[in-house]
Amino acid sequence: MSDDHCPTPKKHPKHLCKLKKKGKLDELASRSAKPTTSCDKCGAQGNLAEDVCHPKKL
């Protein structure tokens, strides 16, 4: 996914989709260990709403 789909582009480098693309799997795992939200666009599940581009409560 490109960064232009994200409503918060300044925070996008820390979103799960970007971490996965960069291969930062340790950080990805720690930020998705206890998911409470998912991205309505790509389905990534994160611990916090700010971990994804389009948060939707699980």
CHARMM internal coordinates of N, CA and C (Angstrom, degrees):
IC EDIT
DIST 1 N 1 CA 1.4499
DIST 1 CA 1 C 1.5123
ANGL 1 N 1 CA 1 C 109.74
DIST 1 C 2 N 1.2785
ANGL 1 CA 1 C 2 N 116.73
DIHE 1 N 1 CA 1 C 2 N 142.07
DIST 2 N 2 CA 1.4513
ANGL 1 C 2 N 2 CA 120.06
DIHE 1 CA 1 C 2 N 2 CA 178.42
DIST 2 CA 2 C 1.5228
ANGL 2 N 2 CA 2 C 109.90
DIHE 1 C 2 N 2 CA 2 C -85.79
DIST 2 C 3 N 1.3309
ANGL 2 CA 2 C 3 N 114.76
DIHE 2 N 2 CA 2 C 3 N 159.76
DIST 3 N 3 CA 1.4578
ANGL 2 C 3 N 3 CA 120.58
DIHE 2 CA 2 C 3 N 3 CA -178.81
DIST 3 CA 3 C 1.5249
ANGL 3 N 3 CA 3 C 112.67
DIHE 2 C 3 N 3 CA 3 C -67.48
DIST 3 C 4 N 1.3386
ANGL 3 CA 3 C 4 N 118.07
DIHE 3 N 3 CA 3 C 4 N -20.00
DIST 4 N 4 CA 1.4595
ANGL 3 C 4 N 4 CA 120.37
DIHE 3 CA 3 C 4 N 4 CA -174.93
DIST 4 CA 4 C 1.5251
ANGL 4 N 4 CA 4 C 113.78
DIHE 3 C 4 N 4 CA 4 C -70.88
DIST 4 C 5 N 1.3105
ANGL 4 CA 4 C 5 N 118.76
DIHE 4 N 4 CA 4 C 5 N -11.94
DIST 5 N 5 CA 1.4665
ANGL 4 C 5 N 5 CA 120.92
DIHE 4 CA 4 C 5 N 5 CA 177.89
DIST 5 CA 5 C 1.5256
ANGL 5 N 5 CA 5 C 112.01
DIHE 4 C 5 N 5 CA 5 C -82.83
DIST 5 C 6 N 1.3193
ANGL 5 CA 5 C 6 N 116.93
DIHE 5 N 5 CA 5 C 6 N -13.73
DIST 6 N 6 CA 1.4635
ANGL 5 C 6 N 6 CA 122.16
DIHE 5 CA 5 C 6 N 6 CA -172.57
DIST 6 CA 6 C 1.5281
ANGL 6 N 6 CA 6 C 111.33
DIHE 5 C 6 N 6 CA 6 C -85.17
DIST 6 C 7 N 1.3380
ANGL 6 CA 6 C 7 N 117.37
DIHE 6 N 6 CA 6 C 7 N 129.12
DIST 7 N 7 CA 1.4570
ANGL 6 C 7 N 7 CA 120.42
DIHE 6 CA 6 C 7 N 7 CA 179.18
DIST 7 CA 7 C 1.5360
ANGL 7 N 7 CA 7 C 112.89
DIHE 6 C 7 N 7 CA 7 C -73.07
DIST 7 C 8 N 1.3369
ANGL 7 CA 7 C 8 N 117.78
DIHE 7 N 7 CA 7 C 8 N -13.42
DIST 8 N 8 CA 1.4665
ANGL 7 C 8 N 8 CA 122.04
DIHE 7 CA 7 C 8 N 8 CA 177.87
DIST 8 CA 8 C 1.5271
ANGL 8 N 8 CA 8 C 109.47
DIHE 7 C 8 N 8 CA 8 C -127.10
DIST 8 C 9 N 1.3322
ANGL 8 CA 8 C 9 N 117.36
DIHE 8 N 8 CA 8 C 9 N 70.69
DIST 9 N 9 CA 1.4636
ANGL 8 C 9 N 9 CA 121.00
DIHE 8 CA 8 C 9 N 9 CA -174.07
DIST 9 CA 9 C 1.5267
ANGL 9 N 9 CA 9 C 115.13
DIHE 8 C 9 N 9 CA 9 C -58.76
DIST 9 C 10 N 1.3297
ANGL 9 CA 9 C 10 N 118.51
DIHE 9 N 9 CA 9 C 10 N -29.14
DIST 10 N 10 CA 1.4685
ANGL 9 C 10 N 10 CA 119.79
DIHE 9 CA 9 C 10 N 10 CA 178.53
DIST 10 CA 10 C 1.5230
ANGL 10 N 10 CA 10 C 111.40
DIHE 9 C 10 N 10 CA 10 C -67.85
DIST 10 C 11 N 1.3276
ANGL 10 CA 10 C 11 N 117.14
DIHE 10 N 10 CA 10 C 11 N -27.63
DIST 11 N 11 CA 1.4672
ANGL 10 C 11 N 11 CA 121.49
DIHE 10 CA 10 C 11 N 11 CA 179.19
DIST 11 CA 11 C 1.5224
ANGL 11 N 11 CA 11 C 112.04
DIHE 10 C 11 N 11 CA 11 C -92.54
DIST 11 C 12 N 1.3250
ANGL 11 CA 11 C 12 N 117.21
DIHE 11 N 11 CA 11 C 12 N -8.87
DIST 12 N 12 CA 1.4626
ANGL 11 C 12 N 12 CA 120.83
DIHE 11 CA 11 C 12 N 12 CA -174.03
DIST 12 CA 12 C 1.5347
ANGL 12 N 12 CA 12 C 114.38
DIHE 11 C 12 N 12 CA 12 C -57.85
DIST 12 C 13 N 1.3267
ANGL 12 CA 12 C 13 N 119.88
DIHE 12 N 12 CA 12 C 13 N -35.30
DIST 13 N 13 CA 1.4773
ANGL 12 C 13 N 13 CA 118.53
DIHE 12 CA 12 C 13 N 13 CA 179.22
DIST 13 CA 13 C 1.5290
ANGL 13 N 13 CA 13 C 113.86
DIHE 12 C 13 N 13 CA 13 C -57.99
DIST 13 C 14 N 1.3242
ANGL 13 CA 13 C 14 N 118.12
DIHE 13 N 13 CA 13 C 14 N -20.63
DIST 14 N 14 CA 1.4722
ANGL 13 C 14 N 14 CA 121.47
DIHE 13 CA 13 C 14 N 14 CA 179.35
DIST 14 CA 14 C 1.5268
ANGL 14 N 14 CA 14 C 112.97
DIHE 13 C 14 N 14 CA 14 C -101.38
DIST 14 C 15 N 1.3169
ANGL 14 CA 14 C 15 N 117.67
DIHE 14 N 14 CA 14 C 15 N 0.18
DIST 15 N 15 CA 1.4703
ANGL 14 C 15 N 15 CA 120.30
DIHE 14 CA 14 C 15 N 15 CA 177.95
DIST 15 CA 15 C 1.5269
ANGL 15 N 15 CA 15 C 109.84
DIHE 14 C 15 N 15 CA 15 C -73.93
DIST 15 C 16 N 1.3120
ANGL 15 CA 15 C 16 N 115.96
DIHE 15 N 15 CA 15 C 16 N 150.78
DIST 16 N 16 CA 1.4639
ANGL 15 C 16 N 16 CA 121.75
DIHE 15 CA 15 C 16 N 16 CA -174.53
DIST 16 CA 16 C 1.5215
ANGL 16 N 16 CA 16 C 112.96
DIHE 15 C 16 N 16 CA 16 C -58.66
DIST 16 C 17 N 1.3252
ANGL 16 CA 16 C 17 N 117.92
DIHE 16 N 16 CA 16 C 17 N -38.18
DIST 17 N 17 CA 1.4636
ANGL 16 C 17 N 17 CA 119.86
DIHE 16 CA 16 C 17 N 17 CA -179.80
DIST 17 CA 17 C 1.5269
ANGL 17 N 17 CA 17 C 110.95
DIHE 16 C 17 N 17 CA 17 C -62.50
DIST 17 C 18 N 1.3221
ANGL 17 CA 17 C 18 N 117.30
DIHE 17 N 17 CA 17 C 18 N -37.35
DIST 18 N 18 CA 1.4613
ANGL 17 C 18 N 18 CA 121.70
DIHE 17 CA 17 C 18 N 18 CA 179.80
DIST 18 CA 18 C 1.5284
ANGL 18 N 18 CA 18 C 110.56
DIHE 17 C 18 N 18 CA 18 C -73.80
DIST 18 C 19 N 1.3307
ANGL 18 CA 18 C 19 N 117.21
DIHE 18 N 18 CA 18 C 19 N -40.19
DIST 19 N 19 CA 1.4684
ANGL 18 C 19 N 19 CA 120.49
DIHE 18 CA 18 C 19 N 19 CA 178.00
DIST 19 CA 19 C 1.5215
ANGL 19 N 19 CA 19 C 110.55
DIHE 18 C 19 N 19 CA 19 C -61.20
DIST 19 C 20 N 1.3234
ANGL 19 CA 19 C 20 N 116.36
DIHE 19 N 19 CA 19 C 20 N -41.05
DIST 20 N 20 CA 1.4692
ANGL 19 C 20 N 20 CA 120.83
DIHE 19 CA 19 C 20 N 20 CA 178.73
DIST 20 CA 20 C 1.5259
ANGL 20 N 20 CA 20 C 110.49
DIHE 19 C 20 N 20 CA 20 C -63.60
DIST 20 C 21 N 1.3176
ANGL 20 CA 20 C 21 N 116.33
DIHE 20 N 20 CA 20 C 21 N -44.54
DIST 21 N 21 CA 1.4579
ANGL 20 C 21 N 21 CA 121.49
DIHE 20 CA 20 C 21 N 21 CA -179.39
DIST 21 CA 21 C 1.5328
ANGL 21 N 21 CA 21 C 111.18
DIHE 20 C 21 N 21 CA 21 C -62.19
DIST 21 C 22 N 1.3377
ANGL 21 CA 21 C 22 N 116.82
DIHE 21 N 21 CA 21 C 22 N -35.15
DIST 22 N 22 CA 1.4560
ANGL 21 C 22 N 22 CA 121.88
DIHE 21 CA 21 C 22 N 22 CA -179.74
DIST 22 CA 22 C 1.5338
ANGL 22 N 22 CA 22 C 112.72
DIHE 21 C 22 N 22 CA 22 C -83.21
DIST 22 C 23 N 1.3410
ANGL 22 CA 22 C 23 N 116.57
DIHE 22 N 22 CA 22 C 23 N -6.31
DIST 23 N 23 CA 1.4558
ANGL 22 C 23 N 23 CA 120.55
DIHE 22 CA 22 C 23 N 23 CA 179.55
DIST 23 CA 23 C 1.5156
ANGL 23 N 23 CA 23 C 114.47
DIHE 22 C 23 N 23 CA 23 C 78.09
DIST 23 C 24 N 1.3156
ANGL 23 CA 23 C 24 N 117.48
DIHE 23 N 23 CA 23 C 24 N 20.86
DIST 24 N 24 CA 1.4672
ANGL 23 C 24 N 24 CA 121.80
DIHE 23 CA 23 C 24 N 24 CA 179.85
DIST 24 CA 24 C 1.5261
ANGL 24 N 24 CA 24 C 109.21
DIHE 23 C 24 N 24 CA 24 C -87.87
DIST 24 C 25 N 1.3207
ANGL 24 CA 24 C 25 N 114.90
DIHE 24 N 24 CA 24 C 25 N 69.13
DIST 25 N 25 CA 1.4604
ANGL 24 C 25 N 25 CA 120.83
DIHE 24 CA 24 C 25 N 25 CA -171.39
DIST 25 CA 25 C 1.5233
ANGL 25 N 25 CA 25 C 113.90
DIHE 24 C 25 N 25 CA 25 C -70.49
DIST 25 C 26 N 1.3374
ANGL 25 CA 25 C 26 N 118.62
DIHE 25 N 25 CA 25 C 26 N -31.39
DIST 26 N 26 CA 1.4640
ANGL 25 C 26 N 26 CA 120.37
DIHE 25 CA 25 C 26 N 26 CA 177.75
DIST 26 CA 26 C 1.5242
ANGL 26 N 26 CA 26 C 111.01
DIHE 25 C 26 N 26 CA 26 C -65.19
DIST 26 C 27 N 1.3362
ANGL 26 CA 26 C 27 N 116.00
DIHE 26 N 26 CA 26 C 27 N -45.96
DIST 27 N 27 CA 1.4603
ANGL 26 C 27 N 27 CA 119.83
DIHE 26 CA 26 C 27 N 27 CA 178.28
DIST 27 CA 27 C 1.5267
ANGL 27 N 27 CA 27 C 110.46
DIHE 26 C 27 N 27 CA 27 C -66.60
DIST 27 C 28 N 1.3055
ANGL 27 CA 27 C 28 N 116.59
DIHE 27 N 27 CA 27 C 28 N -39.36
DIST 28 N 28 CA 1.4598
ANGL 27 C 28 N 28 CA 122.07
DIHE 27 CA 27 C 28 N 28 CA 177.27
DIST 28 CA 28 C 1.5296
ANGL 28 N 28 CA 28 C 110.41
DIHE 27 C 28 N 28 CA 28 C -58.56
DIST 28 C 29 N 1.3205
ANGL 28 CA 28 C 29 N 116.23
DIHE 28 N 28 CA 28 C 29 N -46.01
DIST 29 N 29 CA 1.4689
ANGL 28 C 29 N 29 CA 120.95
DIHE 28 CA 28 C 29 N 29 CA -179.19
DIST 29 CA 29 C 1.5269
ANGL 29 N 29 CA 29 C 111.77
DIHE 28 C 29 N 29 CA 29 C -63.58
DIST 29 C 30 N 1.3221
ANGL 29 CA 29 C 30 N 117.14
DIHE 29 N 29 CA 29 C 30 N -42.35
DIST 30 N 30 CA 1.4645
ANGL 29 C 30 N 30 CA 119.46
DIHE 29 CA 29 C 30 N 30 CA -178.23
DIST 30 CA 30 C 1.5225
ANGL 30 N 30 CA 30 C 112.05
DIHE 29 C 30 N 30 CA 30 C -70.67
DIST 30 C 31 N 1.3245
ANGL 30 CA 30 C 31 N 117.58
DIHE 30 N 30 CA 30 C 31 N -29.30
DIST 31 N 31 CA 1.4644
ANGL 30 C 31 N 31 CA 121.05
DIHE 30 CA 30 C 31 N 31 CA -178.99
DIST 31 CA 31 C 1.5235
ANGL 31 N 31 CA 31 C 113.01
DIHE 30 C 31 N 31 CA 31 C -88.63
DIST 31 C 32 N 1.3332
ANGL 31 CA 31 C 32 N 116.02
DIHE 31 N 31 CA 31 C 32 N 1.48
DIST 32 N 32 CA 1.4676
ANGL 31 C 32 N 32 CA 119.51
DIHE 31 CA 31 C 32 N 32 CA 178.25
DIST 32 CA 32 C 1.5282
ANGL 32 N 32 CA 32 C 112.23
DIHE 31 C 32 N 32 CA 32 C -133.54
DIST 32 C 33 N 1.3281
ANGL 32 CA 32 C 33 N 117.14
DIHE 32 N 32 CA 32 C 33 N 17.01
DIST 33 N 33 CA 1.4638
ANGL 32 C 33 N 33 CA 122.14
DIHE 32 CA 32 C 33 N 33 CA -177.36
DIST 33 CA 33 C 1.5330
ANGL 33 N 33 CA 33 C 112.97
DIHE 32 C 33 N 33 CA 33 C -66.96
DIST 33 C 34 N 1.3386
ANGL 33 CA 33 C 34 N 116.26
DIHE 33 N 33 CA 33 C 34 N -35.79
DIST 34 N 34 CA 1.4691
ANGL 33 C 34 N 34 CA 121.50
DIHE 33 CA 33 C 34 N 34 CA -179.36
DIST 34 CA 34 C 1.5276
ANGL 34 N 34 CA 34 C 108.49
DIHE 33 C 34 N 34 CA 34 C -131.16
DIST 34 C 35 N 1.3296
ANGL 34 CA 34 C 35 N 116.66
DIHE 34 N 34 CA 34 C 35 N 73.71
DIST 35 N 35 CA 1.4631
ANGL 34 C 35 N 35 CA 119.64
DIHE 34 CA 34 C 35 N 35 CA -173.02
DIST 35 CA 35 C 1.5285
ANGL 35 N 35 CA 35 C 114.44
DIHE 34 C 35 N 35 CA 35 C -66.60
DIST 35 C 36 N 1.3327
ANGL 35 CA 35 C 36 N 113.71
DIHE 35 N 35 CA 35 C 36 N 139.03
DIST 36 N 36 CA 1.4676
ANGL 35 C 36 N 36 CA 121.24
DIHE 35 CA 35 C 36 N 36 CA 175.58
DIST 36 CA 36 C 1.5284
ANGL 36 N 36 CA 36 C 110.55
DIHE 35 C 36 N 36 CA 36 C -124.20
DIST 36 C 37 N 1.3359
ANGL 36 CA 36 C 37 N 115.65
DIHE 36 N 36 CA 36 C 37 N -8.42
DIST 37 N 37 CA 1.4610
ANGL 36 C 37 N 37 CA 120.77
DIHE 36 CA 36 C 37 N 37 CA -176.69
DIST 37 CA 37 C 1.5231
ANGL 37 N 37 CA 37 C 109.87
DIHE 36 C 37 N 37 CA 37 C -144.38
DIST 37 C 38 N 1.3145
ANGL 37 CA 37 C 38 N 115.55
DIHE 37 N 37 CA 37 C 38 N 156.96
DIST 38 N 38 CA 1.4658
ANGL 37 C 38 N 38 CA 119.78
DIHE 37 CA 37 C 38 N 38 CA 175.29
DIST 38 CA 38 C 1.5248
ANGL 38 N 38 CA 38 C 108.25
DIHE 37 C 38 N 38 CA 38 C -132.67
DIST 38 C 39 N 1.3187
ANGL 38 CA 38 C 39 N 115.71
DIHE 38 N 38 CA 38 C 39 N 159.03
DIST 39 N 39 CA 1.4560
ANGL 38 C 39 N 39 CA 120.56
DIHE 38 CA 38 C 39 N 39 CA 177.26
DIST 39 CA 39 C 1.5272
ANGL 39 N 39 CA 39 C 108.23
DIHE 38 C 39 N 39 CA 39 C -83.83
DIST 39 C 40 N 1.3019
ANGL 39 CA 39 C 40 N 115.86
DIHE 39 N 39 CA 39 C 40 N 126.06
DIST 40 N 40 CA 1.4589
ANGL 39 C 40 N 40 CA 121.03
DIHE 39 CA 39 C 40 N 40 CA -179.25
DIST 40 CA 40 C 1.5322
ANGL 40 N 40 CA 40 C 111.36
DIHE 39 C 40 N 40 CA 40 C -69.79
DIST 40 C 41 N 1.3197
ANGL 40 CA 40 C 41 N 117.35
DIHE 40 N 40 CA 40 C 41 N -14.93
DIST 41 N 41 CA 1.4613
ANGL 40 C 41 N 41 CA 122.37
DIHE 40 CA 40 C 41 N 41 CA -178.07
DIST 41 CA 41 C 1.5398
ANGL 41 N 41 CA 41 C 111.82
DIHE 40 C 41 N 41 CA 41 C -92.70
DIST 41 C 42 N 1.3559
ANGL 41 CA 41 C 42 N 116.91
DIHE 41 N 41 CA 41 C 42 N -50.98
DIST 42 N 42 CA 1.4715
ANGL 41 C 42 N 42 CA 119.59
DIHE 41 CA 41 C 42 N 42 CA -173.88
DIST 42 CA 42 C 1.5289
ANGL 42 N 42 CA 42 C 113.96
DIHE 41 C 42 N 42 CA 42 C -112.85
DIST 42 C 43 N 1.3472
ANGL 42 CA 42 C 43 N 116.87
DIHE 42 N 42 CA 42 C 43 N -11.56
DIST 43 N 43 CA 1.4567
ANGL 42 C 43 N 43 CA 119.93
DIHE 42 CA 42 C 43 N 43 CA 177.75
DIST 43 CA 43 C 1.5182
ANGL 43 N 43 CA 43 C 115.15
DIHE 42 C 43 N 43 CA 43 C 87.77
DIST 43 C 44 N 1.3406
ANGL 43 CA 43 C 44 N 118.58
DIHE 43 N 43 CA 43 C 44 N -0.95
DIST 44 N 44 CA 1.4671
ANGL 43 C 44 N 44 CA 120.97
DIHE 43 CA 43 C 44 N 44 CA 178.17
DIST 44 CA 44 C 1.5225
ANGL 44 N 44 CA 44 C 109.10
DIHE 43 C 44 N 44 CA 44 C -58.88
DIST 44 C 45 N 1.3298
ANGL 44 CA 44 C 45 N 116.76
DIHE 44 N 44 CA 44 C 45 N 141.06
DIST 45 N 45 CA 1.4593
ANGL 44 C 45 N 45 CA 121.25
DIHE 44 CA 44 C 45 N 45 CA -179.95
DIST 45 CA 45 C 1.5158
ANGL 45 N 45 CA 45 C 109.48
DIHE 44 C 45 N 45 CA 45 C -112.08
DIST 45 C 46 N 1.3314
ANGL 45 CA 45 C 46 N 115.84
DIHE 45 N 45 CA 45 C 46 N 130.77
DIST 46 N 46 CA 1.4543
ANGL 45 C 46 N 46 CA 121.09
DIHE 45 CA 45 C 46 N 46 CA -177.41
DIST 46 CA 46 C 1.5075
ANGL 46 N 46 CA 46 C 112.58
DIHE 45 C 46 N 46 CA 46 C -130.31
DIST 46 C 47 N 1.3300
ANGL 46 CA 46 C 47 N 114.27
DIHE 46 N 46 CA 46 C 47 N 163.61
DIST 47 N 47 CA 1.4551
ANGL 46 C 47 N 47 CA 121.02
DIHE 46 CA 46 C 47 N 47 CA 178.78
DIST 47 CA 47 C 1.5311
ANGL 47 N 47 CA 47 C 111.62
DIHE 46 C 47 N 47 CA 47 C -68.52
DIST 47 C 48 N 1.3346
ANGL 47 CA 47 C 48 N 116.28
DIHE 47 N 47 CA 47 C 48 N -36.88
DIST 48 N 48 CA 1.4628
ANGL 47 C 48 N 48 CA 122.30
DIHE 47 CA 47 C 48 N 48 CA -175.92
DIST 48 CA 48 C 1.5210
ANGL 48 N 48 CA 48 C 110.66
DIHE 47 C 48 N 48 CA 48 C -127.30
DIST 48 C 49 N 1.3125
ANGL 48 CA 48 C 49 N 116.38
DIHE 48 N 48 CA 48 C 49 N 155.63
DIST 49 N 49 CA 1.4602
ANGL 48 C 49 N 49 CA 120.94
DIHE 48 CA 48 C 49 N 49 CA 179.66
DIST 49 CA 49 C 1.5284
ANGL 49 N 49 CA 49 C 111.47
DIHE 48 C 49 N 49 CA 49 C -59.05
DIST 49 C 50 N 1.3359
ANGL 49 CA 49 C 50 N 117.51
DIHE 49 N 49 CA 49 C 50 N -34.22
DIST 50 N 50 CA 1.4708
ANGL 49 C 50 N 50 CA 119.33
DIHE 49 CA 49 C 50 N 50 CA -178.29
DIST 50 CA 50 C 1.5331
ANGL 50 N 50 CA 50 C 113.07
DIHE 49 C 50 N 50 CA 50 C -74.54
DIST 50 C 51 N 1.3229
ANGL 50 CA 50 C 51 N 117.49
DIHE 50 N 50 CA 50 C 51 N -1.21
DIST 51 N 51 CA 1.4644
ANGL 50 C 51 N 51 CA 121.39
DIHE 50 CA 50 C 51 N 51 CA 177.22
DIST 51 CA 51 C 1.5285
ANGL 51 N 51 CA 51 C 112.73
DIHE 50 C 51 N 51 CA 51 C -82.35
DIST 51 C 52 N 1.3304
ANGL 51 CA 51 C 52 N 117.51
DIHE 51 N 51 CA 51 C 52 N -11.08
DIST 52 N 52 CA 1.4620
ANGL 51 C 52 N 52 CA 121.07
DIHE 51 CA 51 C 52 N 52 CA -177.57
DIST 52 CA 52 C 1.5304
ANGL 52 N 52 CA 52 C 110.64
DIHE 51 C 52 N 52 CA 52 C -132.02
DIST 52 C 53 N 1.3274
ANGL 52 CA 52 C 53 N 115.96
DIHE 52 N 52 CA 52 C 53 N 163.24
DIST 53 N 53 CA 1.4709
ANGL 52 C 53 N 53 CA 121.05
DIHE 52 CA 52 C 53 N 53 CA -177.04
DIST 53 CA 53 C 1.5259
ANGL 53 N 53 CA 53 C 113.21
DIHE 52 C 53 N 53 CA 53 C -74.56
DIST 53 C 54 N 1.3198
ANGL 53 CA 53 C 54 N 115.73
DIHE 53 N 53 CA 53 C 54 N -46.65
DIST 54 N 54 CA 1.4674
ANGL 53 C 54 N 54 CA 121.46
DIHE 53 CA 53 C 54 N 54 CA -176.12
DIST 54 CA 54 C 1.5348
ANGL 54 N 54 CA 54 C 108.24
DIHE 53 C 54 N 54 CA 54 C -124.02
DIST 54 C 55 N 1.3577
ANGL 54 CA 54 C 55 N 117.80
DIHE 54 N 54 CA 54 C 55 N 79.57
DIST 55 N 55 CA 1.4585
ANGL 54 C 55 N 55 CA 120.91
DIHE 54 CA 54 C 55 N 55 CA -174.18
DIST 55 CA 55 C 1.5210
ANGL 55 N 55 CA 55 C 114.48
DIHE 54 C 55 N 55 CA 55 C -65.97
DIST 55 C 56 N 1.3364
ANGL 55 CA 55 C 56 N 113.39
DIHE 55 N 55 CA 55 C 56 N 140.35
DIST 56 N 56 CA 1.4549
ANGL 55 C 56 N 56 CA 122.66
DIHE 55 CA 55 C 56 N 56 CA 175.78
DIST 56 CA 56 C 1.5212
ANGL 56 N 56 CA 56 C 105.74
DIHE 55 C 56 N 56 CA 56 C -140.92
DIST 56 C 57 N 1.3098
ANGL 56 CA 56 C 57 N 117.36
DIHE 56 N 56 CA 56 C 57 N 125.67
DIST 57 N 57 CA 1.4609
ANGL 56 C 57 N 57 CA 121.81
DIHE 56 CA 56 C 57 N 57 CA -177.58
DIST 57 CA 57 C 1.5234
ANGL 57 N 57 CA 57 C 111.03
DIHE 56 C 57 N 57 CA 57 C -61.37
DIST 57 C 58 N 1.3332
ANGL 57 CA 57 C 58 N 116.12
DIHE 57 N 57 CA 57 C 58 N 137.10
DIST 58 N 58 CA 1.4745
ANGL 57 C 58 N 58 CA 120.68
DIHE 57 CA 57 C 58 N 58 CA 177.90
DIST 58 CA 58 C 1.5075
ANGL 58 N 58 CA 58 C 110.54
DIHE 57 C 58 N 58 CA 58 C -75.99
END
COOR INIT
IC SEED 1 N 1 CA 1 C
IC BUILD
